[in-house]
Amino acid sequence: MTRTTAHLISHTHWDREWYMPYEHHHVLLTELMNELLNTLENDERYRYFHLDGQTIIIEDYLQVFPEKREAMAPTG
């Protein structure tokens, strides 16, 4: 029997104004990103997160928390 390997990739697909006003999504986004950065920093098992190629959410987040820019930089 052949073994199959599965990879789970934590991710989000963020629709800025799909079903809620931008401002409401913006609040939820900052909460998500704060929790995500905290988890990535403090849980060595949680090493990756996929933003679905949406860099606009990074720009939106950094408008509120510009001091987090370094924490969001790729580590290689």
N, CA, C and O atoms as a MOPAC input file, in Angstrom:
PM7 MOZYME 1SCF
protein

 N      0.84000 1    -1.18200 1     0.00000 1
 C      0.00000 1     0.00000 1     0.00000 1
 C      0.88800 1     1.25100 1     0.00000 1
 O      1.85100 1     1.32800 1     0.76300 1
 N      0.57200 1     2.20700 1    -0.83600 1
 C      1.32800 1     3.44500 1    -0.94000 1
 C      0.87200 1     4.42700 1     0.13300 1
 O     -0.32400 1     4.62700 1     0.34700 1
 N      1.84700 1     5.03100 1     0.79800 1
 C      1.52100 1     6.04700 1     1.80700 1
 C      1.30000 1     7.38800 1     1.12900 1
 O      1.99400 1     7.74100 1     0.17600 1
 N      0.35300 1     8.10400 1     1.61900 1
 C      0.06500 1     9.44000 1     1.11500 1
 C      0.43400 1    10.45000 1     2.18900 1
 O      0.10500 1    10.27400 1     3.36200 1
 N      1.11000 1    11.49500 1     1.78200 1
 C      1.46200 1    12.56900 1     2.70100 1
 C      0.55500 1    13.75700 1     2.42900 1
 O      0.38500 1    14.17400 1     1.28300 1
 N     -0.01800 1    14.29000 1     3.47600 1
 C     -0.86500 1    15.47800 1     3.35400 1
 C     -0.21300 1    16.61800 1     4.12200 1
 O      0.37600 1    16.41000 1     5.18300 1
 N     -0.32100 1    17.80800 1     3.58400 1
 C      0.21200 1    18.99800 1     4.23700 1
 C     -0.94200 1    19.95300 1     4.51000 1
 O     -1.70800 1    20.28800 1     3.60600 1
 N     -1.06200 1    20.38400 1     5.74700 1
 C     -2.06900 1    21.37500 1     6.10900 1
 C     -1.40700 1    22.74400 1     6.12000 1
 O     -0.36700 1    22.93700 1     6.74900 1
 N     -2.00700 1    23.67400 1     5.43400 1
 C     -1.44800 1    25.01900 1     5.35500 1
 C     -2.47900 1    25.99600 1     5.90900 1
 O     -3.54800 1    26.18700 1     5.32900 1
 N     -2.14400 1    26.60500 1     7.03100 1
 C     -3.03300 1    27.61800 1     7.60000 1
 C     -3.07500 1    28.80000 1     6.64600 1
 O     -2.04700 1    29.22600 1     6.12000 1
 N     -4.26400 1    29.32000 1     6.43100 1
 C     -4.39000 1    30.38600 1     5.43900 1
 C     -5.65800 1    31.19900 1     5.67900 1
 O     -6.50800 1    30.84400 1     6.49600 1
 N     -5.75300 1    32.28100 1     4.95300 1
 C     -6.98600 1    33.04900 1     4.90900 1
 C     -7.15300 1    33.62000 1     3.51000 1
 O     -6.18100 1    33.87800 1     2.80000 1
 N     -8.38300 1    33.80500 1     3.14300 1
 C     -8.71400 1    34.56700 1     1.94000 1
 C     -9.53400 1    35.74000 1     2.44100 1
 O    -10.64900 1    35.56100 1     2.93200 1
 N     -8.99400 1    36.92200 1     2.32000 1
 C     -9.59100 1    38.09400 1     2.94100 1
 C    -10.27400 1    38.96400 1     1.89500 1
 O     -9.60900 1    39.55900 1     1.04800 1
 N    -11.58900 1    39.03700 1     1.95200 1
 C    -12.35200 1    39.91500 1     1.06400 1
 C    -12.67900 1    41.19000 1     1.82400 1
 O    -13.51500 1    41.18700 1     2.72700 1
 N    -12.02300 1    42.26600 1     1.45700 1
 C    -12.11100 1    43.51500 1     2.21200 1
 C    -13.52400 1    44.05300 1     2.38200 1
 O    -13.88300 1    44.48600 1     3.47700 1
 N    -14.31300 1    44.03700 1     1.35900 1
 C    -15.63100 1    44.66000 1     1.43600 1
 C    -16.70500 1    43.76300 1     0.83900 1
 O    -17.65300 1    44.24900 1     0.22200 1
 N    -16.56300 1    42.48600 1     1.01800 1
 C    -17.48100 1    41.56800 1     0.36200 1
 C    -18.86700 1    41.60600 1     0.98400 1
 O    -19.85200 1    41.80100 1     0.27100 1
 N    -18.96800 1    41.42300 1     2.29300 1
 C    -20.29000 1    41.38200 1     2.92200 1
 C    -20.39700 1    42.27100 1     4.15800 1
 O    -21.43400 1    42.29200 1     4.82000 1
 N    -19.34100 1    42.99700 1     4.46600 1
 C    -19.35600 1    43.95100 1     5.57400 1
 C    -18.65200 1    45.21800 1     5.10500 1
 O    -17.85400 1    45.17300 1     4.16900 1
 N    -18.93500 1    46.32900 1     5.73600 1
 C    -18.21400 1    47.55100 1     5.38100 1
 C    -16.70900 1    47.40100 1     5.64600 1
 O    -16.29400 1    46.63600 1     6.51600 1
 N    -15.91600 1    48.13300 1     4.89200 1
 C    -14.45600 1    48.09500 1     5.01600 1
 C    -14.01600 1    48.28500 1     6.46000 1
 O    -13.13300 1    47.56800 1     6.93200 1
 N    -14.60700 1    49.22800 1     7.16500 1
 C    -14.18600 1    49.54400 1     8.52900 1
 C    -14.33900 1    48.34400 1     9.45700 1
 O    -13.47400 1    48.08600 1    10.29400 1
 N    -15.43700 1    47.61700 1     9.31000 1
 C    -15.66000 1    46.43400 1    10.15400 1
 C    -14.63100 1    45.34700 1     9.82500 1
 O    -14.06300 1    44.73000 1    10.72700 1
 N    -14.39900 1    45.12300 1     8.54800 1
 C    -13.37000 1    44.15800 1     8.15200 1
 C    -11.99600 1    44.57600 1     8.66700 1
 O    -11.19000 1    43.73100 1     9.05600 1
 N    -11.73700 1    45.86600 1     8.66900 1
 C    -10.43400 1    46.37400 1     9.10900 1
 C    -10.18700 1    46.03400 1    10.58100 1
 O     -9.07800 1    45.65100 1    10.95400 1
 N    -11.20700 1    46.17300 1    11.40300 1
 C    -11.08800 1    45.81200 1    12.82000 1
 C    -10.81100 1    44.31900 1    12.95400 1
 O     -9.92500 1    43.91600 1    13.70700 1
 N    -11.56400 1    43.50000 1    12.22900 1
 C    -11.35100 1    42.05100 1    12.28700 1
 C     -9.96400 1    41.67300 1    11.77300 1
 O     -9.32100 1    40.77000 1    12.30800 1
 N     -9.51500 1    42.36200 1    10.74300 1
 C     -8.18700 1    42.09600 1    10.19000 1
 C     -7.09700 1    42.37200 1    11.21500 1
 O     -6.18300 1    41.56300 1    11.37600 1
 N     -7.17800 1    43.49400 1    11.90400 1
 C     -6.13600 1    43.80700 1    12.88500 1
 C     -6.13800 1    42.78400 1    14.01800 1
 O     -5.07500 1    42.41500 1    14.51800 1
 N     -7.30900 1    42.32800 1    14.42400 1
 C     -7.37900 1    41.28900 1    15.45600 1
 C     -6.74400 1    39.98900 1    14.96100 1
 O     -5.96700 1    39.35700 1    15.67700 1
 N     -7.07800 1    39.59900 1    13.74000 1
 C     -6.50800 1    38.38600 1    13.15400 1
 C     -4.98800 1    38.47900 1    13.06800 1
 O     -4.28200 1    37.55900 1    13.48000 1
 N     -4.48900 1    39.58400 1    12.53500 1
 C     -3.04800 1    39.72300 1    12.33400 1
 C     -2.29600 1    39.79500 1    13.66000 1
 O     -1.20500 1    39.23600 1    13.77300 1
 N     -2.85000 1    40.46700 1    14.65800 1
 C     -2.20100 1    40.50200 1    15.97400 1
 C     -2.09400 1    39.10100 1    16.56300 1
 O     -1.04500 1    38.71900 1    17.08100 1
 N     -3.16600 1    38.34500 1    16.48500 1
 C     -3.15700 1    36.97000 1    16.99700 1
 C     -2.20100 1    36.09400 1    16.18800 1
 O     -1.47000 1    35.28100 1    16.75300 1
 N     -2.20800 1    36.26000 1    14.88600 1
 C     -1.32500 1    35.48100 1    14.01900 1
 C      0.14200 1    35.75900 1    14.32900 1
 O      0.92500 1    34.82600 1    14.50300 1
 N      0.51800 1    37.03000 1    14.40100 1
 C      1.91300 1    37.37000 1    14.68800 1
 C      2.33500 1    36.85900 1    16.06000 1
 O      3.46200 1    36.39500 1    16.23300 1
 N      1.44500 1    36.94300 1    17.02300 1
 C      1.73600 1    36.42000 1    18.35600 1
 C      1.95800 1    34.90300 1    18.30600 1
 O      2.89200 1    34.39000 1    18.92100 1
 N      1.11200 1    34.20500 1    17.58700 1
 C      1.24400 1    32.75000 1    17.47000 1
 C      2.52800 1    32.37100 1    16.75000 1
 O      3.24900 1    31.47700 1    17.19300 1
 N      2.81800 1    33.04300 1    15.64600 1
 C      4.04600 1    32.74000 1    14.90000 1
 C      5.29200 1    32.99000 1    15.75000 1
 O      6.28700 1    32.27500 1    15.63100 1
 N      5.23000 1    33.99100 1    16.59100 1
 C      6.38100 1    34.32800 1    17.42400 1
 C      6.55100 1    33.37300 1    18.60600 1
 O      7.67500 1    33.10100 1    19.02900 1
 N      5.44400 1    32.86700 1    19.13500 1
 C      5.50600 1    32.12400 1    20.39300 1
 C      5.27300 1    30.62200 1    20.29300 1
 O      5.48800 1    29.90900 1    21.27400 1
 N      4.85000 1    30.13000 1    19.16500 1
 C      4.59500 1    28.69400 1    19.02000 1
 C      5.48900 1    28.15100 1    17.91600 1
 O      5.22000 1    28.36000 1    16.73300 1
 N      6.54000 1    27.46100 1    18.29700 1
 C      7.51700 1    26.97900 1    17.31100 1
 C      6.92300 1    25.96500 1    16.33800 1
 O      7.49400 1    25.73000 1    15.27300 1
 N      5.79900 1    25.36800 1    16.68200 1
 C      5.14800 1    24.42500 1    15.76600 1
 C      4.40400 1    25.14700 1    14.64500 1
 O      4.10500 1    24.55300 1    13.60900 1
 N      4.11600 1    26.39700 1    14.84900 1
 C      3.34100 1    27.19400 1    13.89600 1
 C      4.31400 1    28.10100 1    13.15200 1
 O      4.64200 1    29.19200 1    13.61800 1
 N      4.77200 1    27.63800 1    11.99000 1
 C      5.85800 1    28.34100 1    11.30300 1
 C      5.43400 1    29.07100 1    10.04000 1
 O      6.16000 1    29.94500 1     9.56600 1
 N      4.28000 1    28.73300 1     9.48600 1
 C      3.87900 1    29.29400 1     8.19900 1
 C      2.41800 1    29.72000 1     8.22100 1
 O      1.59900 1    29.16900 1     8.95700 1
 N      2.11800 1    30.70300 1     7.40300 1
 C      0.73900 1    31.13700 1     7.20600 1
 C      0.64300 1    31.69600 1     5.79800 1
 O      1.50200 1    32.46900 1     5.37500 1
 N     -0.38700 1    31.31600 1     5.07600 1
 C     -0.54900 1    31.73600 1     3.68400 1
 C     -1.64000 1    32.79900 1     3.59400 1
 O     -2.77800 1    32.56700 1     4.00200 1
 N     -1.28700 1    33.96200 1     3.05900 1
 C     -2.24800 1    35.05800 1     2.92700 1
 C     -2.96000 1    35.05200 1     1.58100 1
 O     -3.58300 1    36.04800 1     1.21500 1
 N     -2.88200 1    33.97600 1     0.85400 1
 C     -3.59500 1    33.84300 1    -0.41300 1
 C     -3.14300 1    34.88300 1    -1.43800 1
 O     -3.92300 1    35.28900 1    -2.30000 1
 N     -1.89400 1    35.30800 1    -1.34500 1
 C     -1.35100 1    36.24900 1    -2.31500 1
 C     -1.89100 1    37.66000 1    -2.19000 1
 O     -1.68800 1    38.48200 1    -3.08400 1
 N     -2.56500 1    37.95000 1    -1.11100 1
 C     -3.20000 1    39.25200 1    -0.94500 1
 C     -2.32200 1    40.17200 1    -0.10400 1
 O     -2.40900 1    40.16100 1     1.12400 1
 N     -1.49500 1    40.95300 1    -0.74500 1
 C     -0.61600 1    41.84000 1     0.00900 1
 C     -1.32800 1    43.09600 1     0.50000 1
 O     -0.80700 1    43.79300 1     1.37200 1
 N     -2.49300 1    43.39700 1    -0.03400 1
 C     -3.21900 1    44.58900 1     0.40300 1
 C     -3.59000 1    44.49200 1     1.88000 1
 O     -3.67800 1    45.51500 1     2.56000 1
 N     -3.80900 1    43.28200 1     2.38400 1
 C     -4.15900 1    43.17900 1     3.80300 1
 C     -2.96300 1    43.50800 1     4.69000 1
 O     -3.13400 1    43.97900 1     5.81400 1
 N     -1.75700 1    43.26400 1     4.19100 1
 C     -0.56100 1    43.66700 1     4.94000 1
 C     -0.48900 1    45.18900 1     4.99200 1
 O     -0.21400 1    45.76600 1     6.04400 1
 N     -0.73300 1    45.82900 1     3.86600 1
 C     -0.73100 1    47.29400 1     3.83400 1
 C     -1.80200 1    47.86400 1     4.76000 1
 O     -1.55200 1    48.83000 1     5.48000 1
 N     -2.99100 1    47.27000 1     4.74100 1
 C     -4.07400 1    47.72400 1     5.62300 1
 C     -3.67000 1    47.58800 1     7.08800 1
 O     -3.89300 1    48.49400 1     7.89100 1
 N     -3.07800 1    46.45800 1     7.42200 1
 C     -2.66000 1    46.21600 1     8.80800 1
 C     -1.58300 1    47.20400 1     9.23700 1
 O     -1.63900 1    47.75000 1    10.33900 1
 N     -0.60900 1    47.43400 1     8.37000 1
 C      0.49500 1    48.32800 1     8.72300 1
 C      0.06600 1    49.79100 1     8.81300 1
 O      0.78400 1    50.60200 1     9.39600 1
 N     -1.07900 1    50.14100 1     8.25300 1
 C     -1.62100 1    51.48900 1     8.45800 1
 C     -1.93800 1    51.70900 1     9.93000 1
 O     -1.76300 1    52.80800 1    10.45600 1
 N     -2.40400 1    50.66200 1    10.58400 1
 C     -2.79000 1    50.75000 1    11.99000 1
 C     -1.59800 1    50.47900 1    12.90700 1
 O     -1.44800 1    51.12100 1    13.94600 1
 N     -0.75300 1    49.52600 1    12.51600 1
 C      0.38700 1    49.12000 1    13.34000 1
 C      1.69200 1    49.19600 1    12.54000 1
 O      2.27600 1    48.15900 1    12.22600 1
 N      2.15500 1    50.39700 1    12.20600 1
 C      3.38700 1    50.50000 1    11.41100 1
 C      4.60600 1    49.91800 1    12.12900 1
 O      5.57600 1    49.52100 1    11.48400 1
 N      4.55800 1    49.86800 1    13.44400 1
 C      5.68500 1    49.32600 1    14.20900 1
 C      5.83100 1    47.80800 1    14.04000 1
 O      6.84100 1    47.24100 1    14.45800 1
 N      4.85000 1    47.15100 1    13.43900 1
 C      4.90000 1    45.70200 1    13.22400 1
 C      5.57400 1    45.32200 1    11.90100 1
 O      5.68700 1    44.13800 1    11.58100 1
 N      6.01800 1    46.31800 1    11.13600 1
 C      6.61200 1    46.04200 1     9.82200 1
 C      7.76100 1    45.03800 1     9.92400 1
 O      7.83800 1    44.10500 1     9.12400 1
 N      8.63600 1    45.21600 1    10.88200 1
 C      9.78400 1    44.31300 1    11.02200 1
 C      9.33600 1    42.89300 1    11.36900 1
 O      9.90900 1    41.92200 1    10.87600 1
 N      8.32000 1    42.77400 1    12.21000 1
 C      7.82100 1    41.45100 1    12.59500 1
 C      7.22600 1    40.70700 1    11.40500 1
 O      7.15500 1    39.47800 1    11.41200 1
 N      6.80200 1    41.44400 1    10.38700 1
 C      6.17700 1    40.82700 1     9.22600 1
 C      7.17000 1    40.54900 1     8.10200 1
 O      6.80000 1    39.98000 1     7.07500 1
 N      8.41400 1    40.94000 1     8.28700 1
 C      9.42100 1    40.73100 1     7.24400 1
 C      9.75500 1    39.24900 1     7.12200 1
 O      9.79200 1    38.53700 1     8.12500 1
 N      9.99600 1    38.78100 1     5.90300 1
 C     10.38500 1    37.37300 1     5.72300 1
 C     11.66900 1    37.06600 1     6.49100 1
 O     12.56400 1    37.90500 1     6.59600 1
 N     11.73800 1    35.85900 1     7.01900 1
 C     12.91400 1    35.47200 1     7.79900 1
 C     13.84000 1    34.53100 1     7.05100 1
 O     14.93400 1    34.22900 1     7.52900 1
 N     13.42100 1    34.06800 1     5.90000 1
 C     14.28400 1    33.22500 1     5.07800 1
 C     14.34000 1    31.84100 1     5.43100 1
 O     15.04600 1    31.06700 1     4.78500 1

